[in-house]
Amino acid sequence: MDTLAEFVKKRRKEVNLTQEEFADRAGVALTVLRKIEQGKTNLNMEKVNLVLSMFGHTLAPVNNKDVKPDQNTDHA
């Protein structure tokens, strides 16, 4: 299973966005995205979930390292 940093970086690159472009679309500061992709551990979970919501995911509240599908997103 990918780490949070690996997951976000890989998925961002799959959609061909720079860090700046992705941060802007996700509604977070560029520094937030950089911290996530660098694997920093002191992160604002609300901001992390804004980034993950771009891929239809959120962090599970019981384990911050596991990414699970967002049940509120239509994947059709």
Beta strands, then each sheet from edge to edge (+ up, - down):
strand 1: 57-59
strand 2: 67-69
sheet 1: 1+ 2-
end
